Amino acid sequence: MPRIAAFRALRFDENRLPDLAQVIAPPYDVISPDQRAGLEAQHAQNIVHLDLPRGEGDDKYANARGLLDRWISEGTLREDGQPAIYRYEQTFSFDTGTGPRTYVRKGFIAAIELSPFSDRIVLPHEHTLSGPKVDRFKLIKTTEAHFSQIFALYRDPQGEAEAALERATTGAPTVDVTTPDGCRHRLWVVSDKTVIAAVVKALAPKQVMIADGHHRYETMVAIRDALRPAGAAAGSSQADFGPMFFARAEDPGLLVLPTHRMVHGLAESTLDSLAERCRPWFVVETGDEATAVAISERLRREGATTVSFAIRRPKQEQTLWLRLRKDADLSRLGPPTLGCLDVSVLHGLILEPLLGIGAEAMAKQSNLSYSHELGETLNRVERGAVQAAFVMNATKVDQVLDACEAGFVLPQKSTYFQPKLATGLVMQKIRPAEPPAA
């Protein structure tokens, strides 16, 4: 049972900074060096100055703490007067290959009591790397603050939590800004105790699955004991809680993009013989589809009934198509829950056994790179920047939840939720000596 609590968010003062689009940013782990410099130049108070601080070695974390303290003391950042949960909506347009469509992704931000994955309250859905955890550990411990939320999913077929939130957010939002990427961010501060209690009750019997932010969540769990006062009971300190964005798994505004795999550094003969070696598991065909539109249309059509991949290679006009056979032996993949996932089939039947790209190679990205954009993927093939691209359909939300609830963890880069949550819109100053809100 997840323990959910309201909290007093640390937010930019809209009176001092009326255009919040200038000071919020994407999550730290998707910001390129050029984007970082652009955000820094965009505004002196952009959150990137705190979330990706400058400095040599560990000095950068002390720099972030000093800057945070200054922004709080001068009033740039302020804590809300009473505990609340925060209704967060993102409205955006995206073209998945059939033309632009407008999505409205809805959810709420609250604090959750941190627990290890082994407790099976918060579930991971993919493996993570160790490197980024060290950086986030030092930043959170030094600043005693969370600048962003973990993105999590929960099942709620009856929409109980959503119904309570909809009733509470009929008025104008507290924040309504549009970022340069065209995404509109709207935020309502919900302090009504009756509404909060209804949301907490609706989530009490649920499990929640991390959609994005595995590194940060694991860091929060690791750091809670370091920040909790000596002798304090578990769950009695604000350090035991962290901010999380909860989205309903049934929300029609959820958009998951595919993560195409590109391979490099392999013997050409290995790829030349791939089609023949795939025949025990796949129906192998070639097709004239070469454009992003044509490939995505066929993928979508075939993916409605079975696992299907398109393989593009440089200087080859035709596309190689692999469609999972109905009589394929999938025993090496584990239970049927995993056998129906495109990403598990690709890694378990092709990348590792046939191309030798195992977990270590994936972690180091020594033979594998990724892209969410089909056009970019095909362009890299055409330029000969990669040896081959495996184009795939997006993983379905219910499939991921089924696998995680059954106790399985998927390969890295199994999902990509579009768009990312805004960093700096809702933050939390951790006060370890103070208890969480009821």
C-alpha positions as CSV (number, residue, x, y, z in Angstrom):
1,M,0.0,0.0,0.0
2,P,1.6,3.3,-1.0
3,R,1.5,6.0,1.6
4,I,0.6,9.3,-0.1
5,A,0.9,12.7,1.5
6,A,0.3,16.3,0.7
7,F,3.3,18.6,1.0
8,R,4.2,22.3,0.9
9,A,5.7,22.7,-2.6
10,L,8.6,25.0,-3.2
11,R,7.7,27.0,-6.3
12,F,8.8,30.0,-8.3
13,D,7.0,33.2,-7.2
14,E,4.7,34.1,-10.2
15,N,4.6,37.7,-9.0
16,R,8.4,38.0,-9.4
17,L,8.6,35.7,-12.4
18,P,5.3,36.0,-14.4
19,D,6.7,34.0,-17.3
20,L,7.5,30.7,-15.7
21,A,8.3,29.2,-19.1
22,Q,11.6,31.0,-18.9
23,V,12.7,29.3,-15.7
24,I,11.5,25.7,-16.0
25,A,13.3,23.0,-18.0
26,P,13.3,19.4,-19.2
27,P,14.7,16.7,-16.9
28,Y,18.5,16.9,-16.4
29,D,19.1,13.6,-18.2
30,V,17.7,14.6,-21.5
31,I,19.4,18.0,-21.7
32,S,22.3,18.2,-24.2
33,P,25.3,20.5,-23.5
34,D,24.0,23.0,-26.1
35,Q,20.5,23.0,-24.5
36,R,22.1,23.5,-21.1
37,A,23.9,26.5,-22.2
38,G,20.8,27.9,-23.9
39,L,18.7,27.4,-20.7
40,E,21.4,29.1,-18.6
41,A,21.4,32.1,-21.0
42,Q,17.6,32.1,-21.2
43,H,17.2,33.3,-17.6
44,A,19.4,33.9,-14.6
45,Q,16.9,31.9,-12.5
46,N,16.3,29.0,-14.8
47,I,16.1,25.8,-12.8
48,V,19.0,24.3,-14.8
49,H,21.3,26.4,-12.6
50,L,20.3,24.2,-9.7
51,D,19.6,20.9,-11.3
52,L,22.7,20.9,-13.5
53,P,25.0,23.2,-11.5
54,R,28.4,24.4,-12.7
55,G,31.6,23.7,-10.8
56,E,34.6,21.4,-10.5
57,G,34.1,18.1,-8.8
58,D,31.9,18.3,-5.7
59,D,32.0,22.1,-5.6
60,K,29.1,22.2,-8.0
61,Y,26.8,20.7,-5.4
62,A,27.8,23.3,-2.8
63,N,27.3,25.9,-5.5
64,A,23.7,24.6,-6.0
65,R,23.0,24.8,-2.3
66,G,24.3,28.3,-2.0
67,L,22.2,29.4,-5.0
68,L,19.1,27.7,-3.7
69,D,19.4,29.3,-0.3
70,R,19.8,32.7,-1.9
71,W,16.8,32.3,-4.2
72,I,14.7,31.3,-1.2
73,S,15.9,34.1,1.0
74,E,15.3,36.8,-1.7
75,G,11.8,35.4,-2.4
76,T,12.5,34.0,-5.9
77,L,11.4,30.6,-4.6
78,R,8.7,30.3,-1.9
79,E,6.9,27.4,-0.1
80,D,3.2,27.2,-0.3
81,G,1.4,28.2,2.9
82,Q,-0.3,24.8,3.5
83,P,0.1,21.2,2.4
84,A,-1.4,20.4,-1.0
85,I,-1.4,18.0,-3.9
86,Y,-0.9,19.5,-7.3
87,R,-3.1,18.8,-10.3
88,Y,-0.8,18.8,-13.4
89,E,-2.0,18.8,-17.0
90,Q,0.2,18.9,-20.2
91,T,-1.4,19.6,-23.5
92,F,0.7,18.9,-26.6
93,S,0.6,18.0,-30.2
94,F,2.4,15.0,-31.7
95,D,2.5,13.2,-35.0
96,T,3.0,9.4,-34.6
97,G,2.8,8.9,-38.4
98,T,-0.9,9.4,-39.1
99,G,-0.9,13.2,-38.8
100,P,-0.7,15.6,-35.8
101,R,-3.0,14.9,-32.9
102,T,-3.6,16.9,-29.7
103,Y,-3.1,15.1,-26.4
104,V,-4.0,16.1,-22.8
105,R,-2.1,14.1,-20.2
106,K,-3.5,14.5,-16.7
107,G,-2.2,13.5,-13.3
108,F,-1.3,14.9,-9.9
109,I,1.9,15.5,-7.9
110,A,2.0,14.3,-4.2
111,A,4.7,13.0,-1.8
112,I,5.1,9.2,-1.5
113,E,6.7,7.3,1.3
114,L,9.9,5.9,-0.2
115,S,10.4,2.2,-0.2
116,P,12.8,-0.2,-1.9
117,F,11.6,-2.0,-5.0
118,S,11.7,-5.3,-3.0
119,D,8.7,-4.1,-1.0
120,R,6.7,-4.3,-4.2
121,I,4.8,-1.0,-3.5
122,V,6.7,1.0,-6.1
123,L,7.7,-1.1,-9.1
124,P,10.5,-0.6,-11.6
125,H,10.0,-1.5,-15.2
126,E,13.5,-1.4,-16.6
127,H,17.1,-1.9,-15.6
128,T,19.2,1.2,-14.8
129,L,22.9,2.2,-14.8
130,S,24.8,3.2,-11.7
131,G,26.6,6.3,-12.8
132,P,23.8,8.9,-12.7
133,K,22.7,7.8,-9.2
134,V,26.0,9.1,-7.7
135,D,25.5,12.5,-9.1
136,R,21.8,12.8,-8.0
137,F,22.7,11.4,-4.5
138,K,25.3,14.2,-4.0
139,L,23.0,16.9,-5.4
140,I,19.9,15.9,-3.2
141,K,22.0,15.4,-0.1
142,T,23.8,18.7,-0.4
143,T,20.8,20.8,-1.4
144,E,18.2,18.9,0.7
145,A,15.8,19.5,-2.1
146,H,14.0,17.7,-5.0
147,F,13.7,19.8,-8.1
148,S,11.6,17.4,-10.1
149,Q,9.2,14.4,-9.7
150,I,9.3,10.7,-10.5
151,F,6.8,9.9,-13.2
152,A,4.6,6.9,-12.1
153,L,1.6,5.1,-13.3
154,Y,-1.3,3.5,-11.4
155,R,-4.3,1.5,-12.5
156,D,-7.7,3.1,-11.7
157,P,-10.3,1.6,-14.1
158,Q,-13.1,3.4,-12.3
159,G,-11.3,6.7,-12.3
160,E,-11.9,7.4,-8.6
161,A,-8.9,9.6,-8.0
162,E,-9.5,11.5,-11.3
163,A,-13.1,12.2,-10.4
164,A,-12.1,13.8,-7.1
165,L,-9.5,15.9,-8.9
166,E,-11.8,17.0,-11.7
167,R,-14.3,18.3,-9.1
168,A,-11.5,20.3,-7.4
169,T,-10.1,21.9,-10.5
170,T,-13.0,23.5,-12.3
171,G,-11.6,27.0,-11.7
172,A,-8.6,28.7,-13.4
173,P,-5.2,27.1,-12.8
174,T,-2.6,28.6,-10.6
175,V,0.0,28.2,-13.4
176,D,-0.7,28.3,-17.1
177,V,2.4,28.5,-19.3
178,T,3.5,27.2,-22.7
179,T,7.1,26.2,-23.2
180,P,9.0,26.8,-26.5
181,D,8.3,23.2,-27.6
182,G,4.6,24.0,-27.7
183,C,3.6,22.1,-24.6
184,R,1.1,23.8,-22.4
185,H,1.6,23.2,-18.7
186,R,-1.3,23.9,-16.3
187,L,-1.1,23.5,-12.5
188,W,-3.8,23.7,-9.8
189,V,-2.9,23.8,-6.1
190,V,-5.4,21.4,-4.3
191,S,-5.4,22.0,-0.5
192,D,-9.0,20.8,0.2
193,K,-8.5,18.1,2.8
194,T,-11.6,16.2,1.6
195,V,-10.3,15.9,-2.0
196,I,-6.8,15.0,-0.7
197,A,-8.3,12.2,1.4
198,A,-10.3,10.9,-1.5
199,V,-7.2,10.7,-3.7
200,V,-5.2,9.1,-0.9
201,K,-8.0,6.5,-0.4
202,A,-8.2,5.7,-4.1
203,L,-4.5,5.0,-4.3
204,A,-4.2,3.1,-1.0
205,P,-4.7,-0.4,-2.4
206,K,-2.7,0.2,-5.6
207,Q,0.8,-0.6,-6.7
208,V,2.6,2.2,-8.7
209,M,5.0,1.7,-11.5
210,I,7.8,4.0,-12.4
211,A,7.4,5.2,-15.9
212,D,10.4,7.6,-15.9
213,G,12.9,8.5,-13.2
214,H,14.3,5.2,-12.0
215,H,17.7,6.7,-11.2
216,R,16.2,9.5,-9.1
217,Y,13.8,7.2,-7.2
218,E,16.6,4.8,-6.3
219,T,18.6,7.8,-5.2
220,M,15.8,9.0,-3.0
221,V,15.5,5.6,-1.3
222,A,19.3,5.5,-0.8
223,I,19.5,9.0,0.7
224,R,16.5,8.9,3.1
225,D,18.5,7.3,5.9
226,A,21.4,9.8,5.4
227,L,19.0,12.7,5.9
228,R,16.6,11.3,8.5
229,P,17.6,12.5,12.0
230,A,19.4,10.0,14.3
231,G,16.9,8.0,16.3
232,A,13.8,9.1,14.2
233,A,11.5,6.3,13.3
234,A,11.1,5.3,9.7
235,G,8.3,7.3,8.0
236,S,8.4,10.1,10.6
237,S,10.6,12.5,8.6
238,Q,10.1,14.5,5.4
239,A,13.3,12.7,4.3
240,D,11.3,9.5,4.1
241,F,9.1,11.0,1.3
242,G,9.7,12.2,-2.2
243,P,7.6,14.0,-4.9
244,M,5.9,11.8,-7.5
245,F,3.7,12.6,-10.5
246,F,0.9,10.0,-10.7
247,A,-0.8,9.3,-14.0
248,R,-3.7,7.0,-14.5
249,A,-2.8,4.1,-16.7
250,E,-6.1,4.4,-18.5
251,D,-5.6,8.1,-19.4
252,P,-6.1,8.6,-23.1
253,G,-3.5,11.4,-23.0
254,L,-0.7,9.0,-22.3
255,L,1.7,8.7,-25.3
256,V,4.5,6.2,-25.4
257,L,7.0,6.5,-28.2
258,P,9.0,3.5,-29.6
259,T,12.8,3.4,-29.0
260,H,14.4,2.1,-32.2
261,R,17.7,0.2,-31.9
262,M,20.7,0.9,-34.1
263,V,23.7,-1.4,-34.2
264,H,27.3,-0.7,-35.0
265,G,30.7,-2.3,-34.6
266,L,29.6,-5.8,-35.7
267,A,31.0,-8.0,-38.5
268,E,29.1,-7.4,-41.7
269,S,28.8,-11.1,-42.2
270,T,26.9,-11.4,-39.0
271,L,24.2,-9.0,-40.3
272,D,24.3,-10.6,-43.8
273,S,23.2,-13.9,-42.4
274,L,20.7,-12.5,-39.9
275,A,17.6,-13.1,-42.0
276,E,18.3,-16.8,-42.4
277,R,19.1,-17.3,-38.7
278,C,15.9,-15.6,-37.7
279,R,13.7,-18.1,-39.5
280,P,13.1,-20.5,-36.6
281,W,11.1,-17.7,-34.8
282,F,10.1,-15.3,-37.6
283,V,8.4,-15.1,-40.9
284,V,11.0,-13.3,-43.0
285,E,10.1,-11.0,-45.9
286,T,11.4,-8.1,-47.8
287,G,9.4,-5.0,-48.8
288,D,9.6,-1.8,-50.7
289,E,8.8,0.4,-47.7
290,A,11.6,2.8,-47.3
291,T,10.1,6.0,-46.0
292,A,9.2,6.8,-42.4
293,V,5.5,6.9,-43.3
294,A,5.4,3.6,-45.2
295,I,7.4,1.8,-42.5
296,S,5.4,3.2,-39.6
297,E,2.1,2.3,-41.4
298,R,3.1,-1.3,-42.0
299,L,4.5,-1.6,-38.5
300,R,1.3,-0.4,-37.0
301,R,-0.8,-2.7,-39.1
302,E,1.2,-5.8,-38.4
303,G,1.8,-4.9,-34.7
304,A,-1.9,-5.0,-34.1
305,T,-1.8,-8.8,-34.2
306,T,1.8,-9.9,-33.6
307,V,5.3,-8.7,-32.9
308,S,6.9,-7.2,-36.0
309,F,10.2,-5.5,-36.8
310,A,11.6,-3.6,-39.8
311,I,15.3,-3.7,-40.4
312,R,17.0,-1.1,-42.6
313,R,20.7,-1.3,-43.7
314,P,22.8,1.2,-45.7
315,K,22.8,0.9,-49.5
316,Q,19.9,-1.5,-49.5
317,E,16.7,-0.4,-51.2
318,Q,14.4,-3.0,-49.7
319,T,13.5,-3.3,-46.0
320,L,13.8,-6.6,-44.2
321,W,10.6,-7.5,-42.3
322,L,10.5,-10.0,-39.4
323,R,7.0,-11.1,-38.1
324,L,6.9,-13.4,-35.1
325,R,5.7,-16.9,-36.1
326,K,2.7,-18.3,-34.3
327,D,4.6,-21.6,-33.6
328,A,7.8,-19.8,-32.4
329,D,9.4,-21.3,-29.3
330,L,9.5,-18.4,-26.8
331,S,10.5,-20.4,-23.8
332,R,13.9,-18.7,-23.5
333,L,12.0,-15.4,-22.9
334,G,10.3,-16.6,-19.7
335,P,6.6,-16.5,-19.1
336,P,4.0,-15.4,-21.7
337,T,3.9,-11.9,-20.1
338,L,7.3,-11.2,-21.5
339,G,6.9,-13.2,-24.7
340,C,4.3,-10.8,-26.0
341,L,6.5,-7.7,-25.6
342,D,8.3,-6.4,-28.7
343,V,11.3,-5.3,-26.7
344,S,11.7,-8.6,-24.9
345,V,11.4,-10.5,-28.2
346,L,14.0,-8.3,-29.9
347,H,16.6,-8.5,-27.2
348,G,15.9,-12.2,-26.2
349,L,15.7,-13.7,-29.7
350,I,17.9,-11.4,-31.9
351,L,20.2,-8.9,-30.3
352,E,21.7,-11.2,-27.6
353,P,21.7,-14.7,-29.1
354,L,22.2,-13.8,-32.8
355,L,24.2,-10.6,-32.6
356,G,26.0,-11.0,-29.3
357,I,24.7,-7.8,-27.8
358,G,24.1,-8.7,-24.2
359,A,23.4,-6.8,-21.0
360,E,27.0,-5.5,-20.7
361,A,27.2,-4.2,-24.3
362,M,23.8,-2.5,-23.8
363,A,24.9,-0.9,-20.6
364,K,28.1,0.5,-22.3
365,Q,26.2,1.1,-25.6
366,S,29.3,-0.4,-27.2
367,N,27.3,-1.9,-30.1
368,L,23.9,-0.3,-29.6
369,S,22.4,3.2,-29.8
370,Y,18.9,4.4,-29.5
371,S,16.5,6.9,-31.1
372,H,12.8,7.8,-30.6
373,E,12.6,9.5,-33.9
374,L,12.0,7.3,-37.0
375,G,13.2,10.0,-39.4
376,E,16.5,10.4,-37.5
377,T,16.9,6.7,-37.3
378,L,16.5,6.2,-41.1
379,N,18.8,9.2,-41.8
380,R,21.6,7.6,-39.7
381,V,21.2,4.4,-41.8
382,E,21.3,6.3,-45.1
383,R,24.5,8.2,-44.0
384,G,26.1,4.9,-43.0
385,A,26.5,6.1,-39.4
386,V,25.2,2.8,-38.2
387,Q,25.2,-0.7,-39.7
388,A,21.5,-1.4,-39.2
389,A,18.4,-0.1,-37.5
390,F,15.7,-2.2,-35.9
391,V,12.5,-0.2,-36.2
392,M,9.8,-1.2,-33.7
393,N,6.4,-0.4,-32.3
394,A,6.0,1.3,-29.0
395,T,5.5,-0.8,-25.9
396,K,1.9,-0.7,-24.7
397,V,1.3,0.6,-21.2
398,D,-0.9,-2.3,-20.1
399,Q,1.8,-4.8,-21.3
400,V,4.5,-3.0,-19.2
401,L,2.2,-3.0,-16.2
402,D,1.4,-6.7,-16.6
403,A,5.1,-7.6,-16.7
404,C,6.0,-5.4,-13.7
405,E,3.2,-6.6,-11.6
406,A,4.3,-10.2,-12.4
407,G,7.8,-9.3,-11.0
408,F,9.8,-8.8,-14.2
409,V,12.1,-6.0,-15.2
410,L,12.4,-5.1,-18.9
411,P,15.6,-4.1,-20.8
412,Q,16.8,-0.5,-20.7
413,K,15.1,2.0,-23.0
414,S,11.9,-0.1,-23.2
415,T,9.6,2.9,-23.0
416,Y,9.7,6.7,-23.7
417,F,6.8,8.7,-22.4
418,Q,6.2,11.9,-24.4
419,P,6.5,14.7,-23.3
420,K,8.8,14.8,-20.2
421,L,7.6,16.5,-17.0
422,A,8.8,20.0,-16.4
423,T,11.6,20.4,-13.9
424,G,11.2,23.4,-11.6
425,L,7.4,23.7,-11.7
426,V,6.9,21.9,-8.4
427,M,9.8,21.3,-6.0
428,Q,10.2,20.1,-2.5
429,K,12.5,21.5,0.2
430,I,13.4,18.6,2.5
431,R,13.2,19.5,6.2
432,P,14.4,16.3,7.8
433,A,13.5,17.4,11.4
434,E,9.9,18.0,10.4
435,P,7.2,15.3,9.9
436,P,5.3,14.8,6.6
437,A,1.9,16.2,6.3
438,A,-0.9,13.9,7.5
